[in-house]
Structures are given as structure tokens and as C-alpha cells.
Amino acid sequence: MSALDTYKEIVDCDGISKSEINAIRLAKKWKFDMSYASSRTFPTSDRCEEMKAAFAFPTEPLSREEETFPLAYGIVVHKNPMQVLYMLSAIYQPQNQYCIAVDCKASEIFKKKLTSITNCFGNMHVIYLSGGDLPLKTNLEMVRIFKALNGSFNSVVADYQSHRAGSPDKPSPVTLWKSSLSATFSRESANFIVSSRTTSELLQYLSKAFCPDEAIWTNLGGNVYQLPIPGGFNSWDMRQKLEQVFGTVAYARGRTEFGLYQPEKYYISRFQIWSYGFMPCYGKHLRSSCCYGVRDVP
């Protein structure tokens, strides 16, 4: 970032982190020059070396603890290769694995640029399927969080709205719950998911559903009596516990009695603020979700 035109002169990261009004005001005025950055990042020759020189891609693990506890990321993207590259450089560690799912409707230019990035790394893999997040924790903090979870499956629990199911040809293989796009789980859970026939049946059932990626994780991890996944839990028990501890927050348009919390104290996989919640958003809302701004940094 420091190599970008006027960035160092205008953006005072230390002042922003201390909530200094003048630093926040100036940072809001800075505009990212996409064309300049892209021309330096996707050159016609020596692509990998120039990209690695411009971005922070470590070549060695930062600690022995991180080296012996590698993580795996699943990332869904469809546009803005520069934003994807910044995100990857923020979470990259050579011992980790990264699976990048590219929407099949993404442009050919986007697909080529993503392929050019992943070809520079042996631990990045692209698959073409039908985002842009940033980490709130360091890789070492993530390692210690996973250790503390001790194999537990972490996912949102909410009632599944019947209108989301569409017109399935047959009943769901498990009790349906609404979840989030993101979840955190162990390698043992992942092995179980990819080898379970129920996973294939659930994906087939959700193929005609509205926003099926928000109906996968809790249905796999939160139906432990129907699907005995390692680290799984009972969503009914979790639902009752959450009602007792937090009360409820009505979901959009009141289509469910038991909805999402803002933000969830038990759900640590993703921090997300919705336009119909109670948390302030100092950036802007995109498809009802907060895209954080400078004032959100502190």
C-alpha cells in the first residue's frame, strides 16, 4: 500500500487506529488508483517475482507453532482481482492451503488474472463454480483459536425460512436450518463432509433454493443426530440456549420467529453487520451487508 500514489502522504494508519478525527477525514478523501496498481501487478513478464515483491507473501512460516498447525481457506470470488490479491496477501502463509472458487459467470479477464495469481503458488488452487473479506486476526491468532475450538464446528444457527427452499423434488435429507456463508471447522469435519452421501443429497436438494450457500454449514454441522459429523452440535439445543441467553432479533420482514443476532457472540467465523440490525455501519451497505469504512477501523 505504501507504494501507491499519495497513500503515505494522506493515510495515517496510526491516527486512524486512535480514532483521530482529522486522520479519518483525510483518509476518506484518498482514492485507490486501480489502473496503476493493476498495471504493476499483472505484467507481461516476470509476473510472479514482481507480484511477490509488491505484496507481502511470506516464504517461510512466521513461527514453529503456525508451521505445525496449517490452516485451509475456502474463498468465493467473482470480480475485482486487485481486491482479491490484497486479501490473499493479508492471509497468506506458505504452510496453509487456499481453494479459490470463481463464479462461472465471472468475466474471462477476471478468470485469467486469478489463474495468473494462483500459478505463482503451489498451495493455491482455482475451481470454477456458480467476495472480498479481510482477516480480523493474525495467522497465529487463528491457529490458537482453532486449538481452543478443539475440533468444534462453528456456524450460525437460525430458523430456515420456507420460501428459500424453492420447489425441491423430494424432502430434505436433514432438518433445515439457516446459516451464514462462512463457517469454521476441523480437518476431520472436512473429511467427513466430502465423503458423506448426505452432503451430496443436501447439495442436490438446495440446488433450486434461494441463496443455497447460506443453508449448507449448519445443516451439515448442526444435525449431529442425523449426521454424526466430528465436532458437530445439536441446533435445537443451541437454539434454546441462545433464546435463554440473548433473546431473539426478528429477521428481515419477520419471516422467521428465531433469527440472527447482531453480531453473534457465539459465532466467530465471520463478523458481519446487516442494515436491519442495531450495530452502526460507517461505510456503506451493499446488498443489506455493511462494507466497512475508515471510521469502522478502530
C-alpha positions in Angstrom: 0.0 0.0 0.0 2.8 2.4 0.8 3.9 2.3 -2.9 0.6 3.7 -4.1 0.5 7.3 -5.1 -0.2 9.7 -2.3 -1.1 6.9 0.1 1.6 7.6 2.7 1.0 11.4 2.5 -2.7 11.1 3.1 -3.4 8.0 5.1 -2.3 8.0 8.7 -2.9 4.4 9.9 -1.7 5.2 13.4 -4.1 8.2 13.7 -7.0 6.2 12.3 -6.5 3.4 14.8 -6.6 6.0 17.6 -9.9 7.4 16.2 -8.3 10.8 15.4 -11.0 12.8 13.6 -8.6 14.6 11.2 -6.9 11.4 10.2 -10.2 9.8 9.4 -11.4 12.8 7.5 -8.2 12.8 5.3 -8.3 9.0 4.7 -11.9 9.3 3.4 -10.6 11.5 0.6 -7.9 9.1 -0.6 -8.9 7.2 -3.8 -7.4 3.9 -4.8 -5.9 4.0 -8.3 -7.0 0.7 -9.7 -5.4 1.1 -13.1 -1.9 2.0 -11.7 -1.9 -0.9 -9.2 -3.2 -3.4 -11.8 -0.5 -2.4 -14.4 2.2 -3.1 -11.9 0.7 -6.3 -10.6 -0.2 -8.1 -13.8 2.9 -7.5 -16.0 3.6 -9.4 -19.2 6.9 -10.9 -18.0 8.3 -12.0 -14.6 4.8 -11.8 -13.3 5.4 -13.8 -10.1 8.5 -12.1 -8.9 7.1 -8.6 -9.4 3.9 -9.5 -7.7 5.7 -11.1 -4.7 7.9 -8.1 -4.5 4.9 -5.7 -4.4 2.9 -7.6 -1.9 3.7 -9.3 1.4 3.7 -13.1 0.6 5.9 -14.7 3.2 8.2 -17.6 2.0 8.7 -19.1 5.5 6.3 -19.8 8.4 6.3 -17.0 10.9 6.6 -19.4 13.9 7.0 -23.0 14.7 3.5 -23.1 16.2 2.0 -21.9 12.9 4.2 -24.3 10.8 2.9 -27.3 12.7 -0.8 -26.2 12.6 -1.6 -25.3 8.9 -5.0 -23.8 8.0 -7.1 -24.1 4.9 -9.2 -21.4 3.4 -12.2 -21.6 1.0 -12.7 -18.3 -0.8 -15.6 -17.4 -3.2 -14.8 -14.6 -5.7 -16.3 -13.2 -8.9 -14.8 -9.7 -9.5 -12.1 -7.1 -8.7 -8.8 -9.1 -8.9 -6.9 -6.4 -7.1 -9.1 -6.7 -4.1 -8.7 -10.4 -4.1 -4.9 -10.0 -4.3 -4.8 -7.7 -1.3 -6.9 -10.1 0.7 -4.7 -13.1 -0.3 -1.6 -11.2 0.7 -3.2 -10.4 4.1 -4.0 -14.0 4.9 -1.2 -15.9 3.1 1.2 -18.3 4.8 3.2 -20.9 2.8 2.2 -23.8 5.1 -1.6 -23.1 4.5 -3.8 -24.2 1.6 -6.1 -21.9 -0.3 -9.0 -23.0 -2.5 -10.5 -20.2 -4.6 -13.9 -20.8 -6.1 -14.5 -18.5 -9.1 -18.1 -17.9 -10.1 -18.8 -19.4 -13.5 -20.4 -16.1 -14.6 -17.2 -14.1 -13.9 -15.5 -12.4 -16.9 -12.8 -14.2 -18.8 -10.4 -11.4 -17.9 -11.1 -12.0 -14.2 -10.6 -15.7 -14.6 -7.2 -15.3 -16.4 -6.0 -12.8 -13.8 -6.9 -15.2 -10.9 -5.2 -18.0 -12.7 -2.1 -15.9 -13.2 -2.0 -15.3 -9.4 -2.5 -18.9 -8.3 0.0 -20.2 -10.8 2.7 -18.4 -8.7 1.9 -20.5 -5.6 1.9 -24.3 -5.1 -0.7 -24.0 -2.3 -3.4 -22.1 -4.2 -5.9 -23.8 -6.3 -8.7 -22.5 -8.5 -12.0 -24.2 -9.2 -14.8 -22.7 -11.4 -18.2 -22.6 -9.7 -21.6 -20.8 -9.8 -16.2 -11.5 -2.2 -14.0 -9.7 -0.6 -13.3 -10.2 3.2 -10.4 -9.2 5.2 -8.9 -11.0 8.3 -9.5 -9.6 11.8 -7.0 -12.0 13.3 -3.4 -12.8 12.5 -2.5 -16.3 11.3 -1.0 -17.1 14.8 -4.2 -16.0 16.5 -6.2 -18.1 14.1 -4.1 -21.1 14.9 -4.7 -20.6 18.7 -8.4 -20.1 18.1 -8.6 -23.4 16.2 -6.7 -25.1 19.0 -9.2 -23.6 21.6 -12.2 -24.8 19.5 -10.7 -28.3 19.9 -12.4 -29.7 16.7 -15.8 -27.9 17.3 -17.9 -26.9 14.3 -18.7 -23.1 14.4 -21.7 -21.9 12.4 -24.7 -19.6 12.7 -28.0 -21.1 14.0 -31.2 -19.6 12.7 -34.6 -20.8 11.6 -34.8 -21.7 7.9 -37.4 -19.7 6.0 -39.6 -22.0 4.0 -39.7 -19.6 1.0 -35.9 -20.2 0.5 -36.3 -23.9 -0.4 -37.9 -23.2 -3.8 -39.6 -26.3 -5.3 -37.5 -29.3 -4.3 -38.3 -32.6 -5.9 -38.0 -34.6 -2.6 -37.7 -34.0 1.1 -34.5 -32.6 2.7 -32.1 -35.3 4.0 -31.7 -33.4 7.2 -33.6 -30.9 9.3 -33.2 -27.5 7.7 -31.5 -24.5 9.4 -30.4 -21.1 8.1 -26.7 -20.4 8.5 -24.2 -18.0 7.1 -21.8 -18.0 4.1 -18.9 -18.8 6.4 -18.1 -21.5 9.0 -15.1 -22.8 10.8 -14.4 -26.5 11.3 -11.6 -29.0 11.6 -9.9 -31.2 9.0 -11.8 -34.2 10.5 -15.1 -32.4 9.8 -14.0 -31.6 6.3 -13.0 -35.2 5.6 -16.4 -36.3 6.8 -18.3 -33.8 4.7 -16.6 -34.7 1.4 -17.1 -38.4 2.0 -20.7 -38.3 3.2 -23.5 -39.2 0.8 -25.8 -36.9 2.8 -23.7 -34.0 1.7 -24.4 -34.7 -1.9 -28.0 -35.2 -1.2 -28.2 -31.9 0.6 -26.5 -30.0 -2.2 -28.9 -31.6 -4.7 -31.8 -30.6 -2.5 -30.6 -27.0 -2.3 -29.8 -26.7 -6.0 -33.1 -24.8 -6.6 -33.0 -22.9 -3.3 -32.6 -19.2 -2.8 -29.0 -18.4 -1.7 -28.1 -22.0 -1.1 -24.6 -21.1 0.3 -26.4 -19.7 3.4 -28.1 -23.1 4.0 -25.2 -25.5 4.0 -22.9 -25.3 7.0 -25.4 -25.5 9.9 -27.3 -28.2 8.1 -24.1 -30.3 7.9 -22.7 -29.4 11.3 -25.8 -28.8 13.4 -27.7 -32.1 12.8 -25.4 -34.3 14.8 -28.1 -37.0 15.4 -28.9 -37.2 11.7 -25.4 -36.6 10.5 -22.7 -37.6 13.1 -20.0 -35.2 11.9 -16.9 -34.8 14.1 -17.2 -31.7 16.2 -20.9 -31.3 15.3 -23.7 -30.0 17.6 -27.4 -30.1 18.1 -29.0 -27.0 16.6 -32.2 -27.4 18.6 -30.2 -27.3 21.8 -28.2 -24.3 20.6 -31.5 -22.5 19.6 -32.9 -22.9 23.1 -29.7 -21.8 24.7 -29.5 -18.7 22.6 -33.1 -17.8 23.3 -32.4 -18.1 27.0 -29.1 -16.0 27.0 -29.7 -13.4 24.3 -33.4 -13.3 23.5 -34.3 -13.0 19.8 -33.9 -10.5 17.0 -36.6 -10.6 14.2 -35.2 -11.5 10.9 -35.9 -9.4 7.8 -39.6 -9.0 7.1 -40.5 -11.2 10.1 -40.4 -14.4 8.1 -39.0 -16.4 11.0 -39.5 -16.3 14.7 -35.9 -17.1 15.5 -33.3 -15.1 13.7 -29.8 -13.9 13.6 -28.1 -11.9 16.4 -26.3 -8.6 15.7 -23.4 -9.6 16.0 -23.5 -13.1 17.3 -21.3 -13.7 20.4 -21.2 -17.4 19.8 -20.4 -17.2 16.0 -16.8 -16.3 15.4 -16.3 -17.4 11.8 -17.3 -14.0 10.3 -18.1 -10.6 11.7 -21.0 -9.1 9.7 -23.4 -6.2 10.3 -26.7 -6.1 8.5 -28.7 -3.0 7.5 -31.7 -4.1 9.6 -29.6 -4.7 12.7 -28.6 -2.4 15.6 -24.9 -2.1 15.0 -23.7 1.1 13.3 -22.1 1.0 9.8 -19.7 3.8 9.0 -19.1 2.6 5.4 -22.0 1.7 3.2 -24.5 -1.1 2.8 -24.2 -3.4 -0.2 -27.0 -6.0 -0.5 -28.0 -5.2 3.1 -24.5 -6.0 4.4 -22.1 -3.4 5.8 -19.0 -2.7 3.7 -16.8 -1.2 6.4 -15.4 2.3 6.1 -12.5 4.2 7.7 -14.4 5.0 10.9 -15.0 1.3 11.4 -11.3 0.6 11.8 -10.8 1.4 15.5 
